Amino acid sequence: MGIITVLWEKWVEFRRDFYKITVAAMISPLMYLIIFGLGIRTTSHGEPYIHFLVPGLVAMVTMTGSFGAIAQSMSVQRLYEKALDQVMVSPTPLWQFILGQVIGGSLRGLYAACVILILTIPVRHGLIFNGLSFFIMLLNGMVFATLALVLSFLAKTYSDAPRFNTYIIMPMSFLCNTFFSTEEMPDGFRQIIEILPLSQTSGMIRSIANGEAPGAYGFIVLIAYLIILGSISVYFIYKKKNL
């Protein structure tokens, strides 16, 4: 019941801000489609660049949508509304509160990805998006929703949430196999970028889109991030660290 309660809260928030959330999910990816999609015709492998770009954008919005759904709201609830104090004394198991937040955030990212898939129907001829693609999007969203949860526990002020977005999410948006392949990066730097969750998500979704099977390594990386970040979240809330 604790998970359902948290998800209901997220649903009420989604219904209240439906138009704002939808427009926010559309604007940046549309700009990227127009600027990059129309400006660059082919990749170094000779394929249409739009076929490289669309899977990367889909992966990126699952990250930004999931992270944004949790980071700022949780920081406000913890620092100013003191809502976590109520959670701590309520009968709701704390792990259910965490899991509800993670699922709610990941569903918001998945919604943003669906919006992009609808918008790109006219330009993504031949690209495949199946059930496995959506599972990867959901898994990626869970990773970044959990990351947002961890960072919200670490935030000292309300302004920290936008800073986390600038320092972490924005660099990954541009570097992690979204707009150009990590193959073009210098050795050493490339290996660091490739192990980040968005790089693996972009690569797996792109493989499926081109009719290929994604490797198991990407799933291992995402699940490892989810376990590590989830464990940190549980530690913070059960030990009442920074609450």
N, C-alpha and C positions, 0 to 999 in steps of 0.2 A: 504493500500500500504506500510505503514511503516513496518508492520510485514513481508510482502513478501520480502521487501528489505533486512531486517536482515537475513531472512532465506536463501535468495540467497547468501549473504555473507558467511554464514555457509556452504552452498553447494559448493561454489567455494573453500573454505578452505578444505572441505572434499575431493573433487576431486584432489586437489593439493597434499594432504598428504595421499591419500587413502591407500597406502601400509604401511606407518608408523602407521597409525591409526589401521589398521587391525592386523598387527603384534603385536602392543602394547596391543590390546584387547585379543590376544590369549596367550601370553607368561605366564603371572602370573596365570591365571586360569588353563592352562595346567599343570603348575608345581604343583598347588594345587591338581589337579586330580590325577597326578602321585604319589605324596607324600602321600596324605591322602586316595585317592581312592584305591590305591593298598596296602597301609600299614594297613588300618583298614577294616576289613571284615564285621562286623555287628555293629549295634547300641545297646544300652542298651535294646531296645524293640525287638531285634532279627531280624529287617529288614536289608537288605543289606545297608551298609553305603553309597554306591554310590547313593542310592535313596534319602538319606538325604542330601548328599553333592551337587548334581546337582542343585536342586532348590535354595539352598543357594548361590551357585556360580553365578547363573543367576541373583539373586537379587543383589548380590555384584557388578557385572559388570555394572548393570544399574546405580548404585551409582557412581562408580569410573569413568565410561565413561562420564556421564552427568556432574559431578563435574569438571573433568579434561578439558572438552571441553570449560568451561566458566572461571574458576578461573584464570588461568595464562594469557590467552589472554586478558581478561578484565582488569587485573591489569596492563599489559603492555600498553594497549590503554589509560587507565586513567592516569598513572603516567608518561609515556615517550612520547607516540605519541600524547597525548592531544586530542584524537579522540572524547571524550565526549564533548569537547568544541564545536565541529562541530555539534554534535547531539543537543546540547542545543539551537543553533541558527537556526537549520534547521526547515522546516515546519512539519517534522515528529512528531506526538504526542509522548510524552515521554513514555506513557504507552504502546504504540505499540512497541517501542524499547525494553522495558523490556520484554514484552510478546514474542517478536521474539527471544530474547536471551534464554528465558526459554524453548520455544518449540524447538529451535535448539539444545540446550544442551540435552534435554530429548530424542530427536531423535537419537543423537549420542550414548547415553546410550542404547537405544533400539537396535540400530545396533550391539553394542558390545554383547548384550544378544543373538541376533540371531546368531552371530558367534559361541558363546558357545553352543547353542542348536544344531547347525550343527555338531560341533566337538564331541558332546556327544551322537550322535545318536546310535553308537554301544553299549553304556553302560547304556542307560536309558530305557530299555525295561519295559513297563508297566506304565511309568510315563506319566501324561496327562498335556499338555500345550495347552490351548484353548484361545479364544478371551479375556476372562476375565483375564487370566494370563498376556496377553500382555497389557491390559489396566492398570493393577497394575504396571507392569514394567514401562509404560509410566508415570504414576502418581508418582512413586518413583523417576524417572528421573527428573521430573519437580520440585520435592521437593529439590533435591540436586543441580540442576542447579540454582534454586533460592537462595539456601544457598551460592553457589559459587559467585553469583552476590552480595549478601550482604557482604561477606568477601572481595571481590575485592574492594568494596567501603571503607572498613576498612583498607586495606593494606597500609602501609606506604612506603614500598620499594618493589622492584621486588622479593626479596628473601622471602617475607612474604607468597607468594602463596605455595611454597613447605612446609613451616612450618605449614600452615593450614592443608595441606594434612597429615603431620606427626602427628599433635596433634588431629585431628578430624577424618579424613577418615580412616587412618590405624587402630586405636583402634576399630572403629565400624566394620571394615572388619573382625576382628578376634572375637569380642565379641558378635555381634548382630545376634545370631541364625544362623550363617553361617556354621561353622565347627563343632559346638556341640550345643546341646540344652540349652537354658537358664534355663531349669528346674534343671540343675545340679548346678546352682549358689546359693550362700547363700542368705537368705532373706535380704531384704533391697537393696542390690546391684542388685539382680535379677529384682526387680520392676523398678529400674532406667533404666536398660538396655532394658527391655521389652517395655518401652514407646518410645524408639528411633525409627525413621522411618524405618531403615533397618531391625530391629527385626520384625516389623509388616509385612513388605514386604516379608521377607523370610518365615514367618509363613503362610501368605496367599497363596503364590505361592506353598509352600510345601503341603498345604491342598488340593489345586486343583490338584496338581500332583498325589496325592494319592486318588483322586476320592471323596474328601469331599468338602463341601461348606465353603468358607471363612467367618468368622464372620464380622459383620458390624463394630465392634470396630476398626479394622485395617484401614478401609476406613476413619473413623472419625479422627483417629490420623494423617493420611497422609494429609487429606484435611485441618486439623487444622494447621499443619506445613506449608502447602502451603500458606494459608491465612496470617498467621503471618509473614512469611519470605517475601512474596510478598508485604505486607503492608510496611515492613521496607524498601524494595527496592524502592518502590514508594516514600516513605518519603525522602530517601536520595537524589534521583535524582530530585524531584520537589523542595525540599528545598535547593538543591545544597550543601548538606552536604558532606564534604571530597572529593569534586570533583576538 
